[in-house]
């Protein structure tokens, strides 16, 4: 059971790293140095999504309800920018709008890759 859960987490990290690399190929203002950095960014994003994002959702619950949940896309962009600042010069996002669009595309690519692999996400 624990091994299966770890395998699912590792698969998710790996697929999200691929999604990050694909987005870095799509946008010049979204830079990731190499796949190792993408894996590190994926791990940092995973940790931030587990520990920070629930608090951000809780604090912004009124505006999230008013926007029918669309404000969560803004929170995803903020989490992406936080992870970029944690990692440093090997992961650069030029501005909030790029992070906003990139977070949407990363989500779409990630869902698509998880469907191909057959991972339950």
N, C-alpha and C positions, 0 to 999 in steps of 0.2 A: 504494500500500500504506500509506504513512504518512498520507496524507490520509484514507483509509478508517478507519484506526485512530483518528485525531483526531475524525472524525465520530462514530464509535461512542462514544468517551469523552464528547464533548459531548452526544450524545443521552442517554447514561446520567446525566450531571450534570443535564440539564434534567428528565428523568423523575423523578429522585430529589428534585429541588426541588418538583415537583408533589406527590409523595408527602408531603414534609415539610409543605407547605401544607395538604393534606387532613387530616393528623393534627392540625395546629394548629386546624383547624375542628372536629375531633371532641372535643378536650380543652381545657378552660379552663386547665389547669395546664401546657400546652405552648404557648408563645407564640412566634410569629415575626411580626415587624413587617410585612414586605411580601415580595413575590416576589424582590426584589433580595437581601434577607437570606437567603431560602431558597436562592437560587443560590450565594451565598457559603458558606452552611452545607453545601451539597452538595459544593462544591469542597473545603472543609476536611475533610469526612467522607471524601472520596475520597483525599486525601493521607494522612490518618490511617490509613485502611484499607490503604494501600500500605506505609507505613513503620513504623507503630506496632503495628498489629494482629498481624503475624507474630511480633514479639517477645513480645507478651502471650500469644499462643497457645503459644509455645515455653516460656515461664516457667510457664504453668499447665497444661502437658501432662498431668501426673499426674491432676489433678482433672478435666480434660476427658475423659480416658480412663475414669476411674471413673464419670463421669456420662453416658457414652456420647455425648459431644459436646454435651450440653445446656448445658454451662458456656459455650459460645461465645455463647449468648444473653446471658449476663451480660457478656461482653466487648463485645458490640455495644452494650449499654446504657452501659458505661463509655466507649466511644469516642464515643457520642452526648453524654455529659456533658462529656467533654473538649472536643469541638467547641463546645458551648454556652459553656464558659468562655473559649475562644479568641475567640469572636465578640463576646460582651459582652451589653449590655442589650437588644439587638434580637432576641435569641434566648434564651428563658428556659424552663428545665424545672424544675418544682417537685418535686424528689426522685428517688430512685433507682427507685422502683416505677413512676413515670410514664415514666421513660426506658426501663425494661425493657419495659413494655407497648407504648410508642411504637415502640421498635426492632423489635418483632415485627410490628406493624401496618405500619410503613414498609416492611419487607421484603416483606410480602404484597402491598401496593399496588404496590411497585416491580416485582415479578415480573409482576403483572397488566398493568401499563402496558407493560412490555417485550414481553409477548406480543402486546398489541394493536398496537404499533408494528412488531413483527417483528424486533426487535433480538435478536441471539444473546447472551443473558446467562444 
